[in-house]
Structures are given as C-alpha cells and as structure tokens.
Amino acid sequence: MKKILTVEGMSCHHCVMAVKNALKGLEGVKSVDVSLEEKKVEVEIGGNIGDNKIKGAIEEAGYTVVEIK
C-alpha cells in the first residue's frame, strides 16, 4: 500500500535524508521517495502502520505533515 504525504519544512537534501531515515526506522516500511520540489513523500508500506505513526515519525524529525492520502 502506498501513502502520499504533503510535508512542509523540507528545504535541502539533508531534510530529505532526515525524513527518509525517520520513516525507514518504522517496521513495515518498504520504501520512501521524497520530492523536495513538490513537498511530497511517498511511502510504500507492507505492514499495518497507521497514519498517526507515519505522521509522528516525520514530525519527530522536525517537519510538518499537512496532508496524507
């Protein structure tokens, strides 16, 4: 299953890596793709991860989740 998130606060490749590392640390996350230009994060999950857990990991890394699809 794929989730598409709109994330505010990312401004450089360090931010991209911080978001990727935060999400890859969650059990069940298969892949993470971040578009800095579009402020989008695409997460492929294989387990039963709730939106709140994904949002929490990103916000703990210092970024704001605006929308989850």
C-alpha positions as a Markdown table, in Angstrom:
| # | Residue | x | y | z |
|---|---|---|---|---|
| 1 | Met | 0.0 | 0.0 | 0.0 |
| 2 | Lys | 1.2 | 3.5 | -0.8 |
| 3 | Lys | 0.7 | 6.6 | 1.2 |
| 4 | Ile | 1.3 | 10.1 | -0.3 |
| 5 | Leu | 2.1 | 12.8 | 2.2 |
| 6 | Thr | 2.5 | 16.6 | 1.8 |
| 7 | Val | 5.3 | 17.7 | 4.1 |
| 8 | Glu | 6.2 | 21.3 | 5.0 |
| 9 | Gly | 9.6 | 22.5 | 6.2 |
| 10 | Met | 11.9 | 20.5 | 3.9 |
| 11 | Ser | 14.4 | 22.8 | 2.2 |
| 12 | Cys | 17.5 | 20.8 | 1.4 |
| 13 | His | 18.9 | 17.3 | 0.8 |
| 14 | His | 19.7 | 17.0 | 4.5 |
| 15 | Cys | 15.9 | 17.3 | 5.1 |
| 16 | Val | 15.2 | 14.6 | 2.5 |
| 17 | Met | 17.6 | 12.2 | 4.3 |
| 18 | Ala | 16.2 | 13.1 | 7.7 |
| 19 | Val | 12.6 | 12.2 | 6.5 |
| 20 | Lys | 13.8 | 9.0 | 4.8 |
| 21 | Asn | 15.7 | 7.8 | 7.8 |
| 22 | Ala | 12.8 | 8.6 | 10.2 |
| 23 | Leu | 10.4 | 6.6 | 8.0 |
| 24 | Lys | 12.8 | 3.7 | 7.3 |
| 25 | Gly | 13.1 | 3.2 | 11.0 |
| 26 | Leu | 9.4 | 2.2 | 11.2 |
| 27 | Glu | 8.7 | -1.5 | 11.0 |
| 28 | Gly | 6.8 | -2.4 | 7.8 |
| 29 | Val | 8.1 | 0.5 | 5.6 |
| 30 | Lys | 9.4 | -1.0 | 2.3 |
| 31 | Ser | 10.5 | 2.2 | 0.6 |
| 32 | Val | 10.4 | 6.0 | 0.8 |
| 33 | Asp | 10.6 | 8.5 | -2.0 |
| 34 | Val | 10.9 | 12.2 | -1.3 |
| 35 | Ser | 10.3 | 15.1 | -3.7 |
| 36 | Leu | 11.8 | 18.2 | -2.3 |
| 37 | Glu | 10.3 | 20.4 | -5.1 |
| 38 | Glu | 6.8 | 19.1 | -4.7 |
| 39 | Lys | 7.0 | 18.7 | -0.9 |
| 40 | Lys | 5.7 | 15.2 | -1.3 |
| 41 | Val | 6.7 | 12.0 | 0.5 |
| 42 | Glu | 5.6 | 8.6 | -1.0 |
| 43 | Val | 5.8 | 5.7 | 1.5 |
| 44 | Glu | 5.4 | 2.1 | 0.5 |
| 45 | Ile | 4.2 | 0.1 | 3.4 |
| 46 | Gly | 3.9 | -3.7 | 3.8 |
| 47 | Gly | 2.6 | -3.8 | 7.3 |
| 48 | Asn | -0.2 | -2.4 | 9.3 |
| 49 | Ile | 1.2 | 1.1 | 10.0 |
| 50 | Gly | -1.3 | 3.8 | 10.9 |
| 51 | Asp | -1.2 | 7.3 | 9.6 |
| 52 | Asn | -0.5 | 8.7 | 13.0 |
| 53 | Lys | 2.6 | 6.6 | 13.3 |
| 54 | Ile | 3.9 | 7.8 | 10.0 |
| 55 | Lys | 3.0 | 11.4 | 10.8 |
| 56 | Gly | 4.6 | 11.1 | 14.2 |
| 57 | Ala | 7.9 | 9.9 | 12.8 |
| 58 | Ile | 8.1 | 12.8 | 10.3 |
| 59 | Glu | 7.1 | 15.4 | 12.9 |
| 60 | Glu | 9.6 | 14.0 | 15.4 |
| 61 | Ala | 12.3 | 14.6 | 12.8 |
| 62 | Gly | 11.2 | 18.3 | 12.7 |
| 63 | Tyr | 8.8 | 18.6 | 9.8 |
| 64 | Thr | 5.1 | 19.3 | 9.5 |
| 65 | Val | 2.7 | 16.8 | 7.8 |
| 66 | Val | 0.0 | 18.8 | 6.0 |
| 67 | Glu | -1.9 | 16.0 | 4.3 |
| 68 | Ile | -2.0 | 12.2 | 4.0 |
| 69 | Lys | -3.6 | 10.4 | 1.0 |
